[in-house]
């Protein structure tokens, strides 16, 4: 069920409870590939590791490859307004917030596909 989460780990625990964790990983791989952003996500990655991998990748993109970062946001379909609402602070905090937005959006996609596909 889609509900409000306070952070990435809470969200990932919900995904596991819904038994859609593997589908989330596949969706992440697919969208990163569509955005032409290489990412190594093993299928047996733990939620804590997944959170860290996504956070590090977003941080790297913001600092080193900003156009690719923007393309990823577009491919994943993260609202520009949501990104603008992130309080300006250091890049580590901003990348953590963007990672959470990314995971939330990917979770929405996976949840809706699971719920409404035949």
PyMOL commands that set and color helices and strands:
alter all, ss='L'
color gray80, all
select helices_A, chain A and resi 8-17+21-34+47-64+66-76+80-84+91-116
alter helices_A, ss='H'
color red, helices_A
deselect
rebuild
show_as cartoon
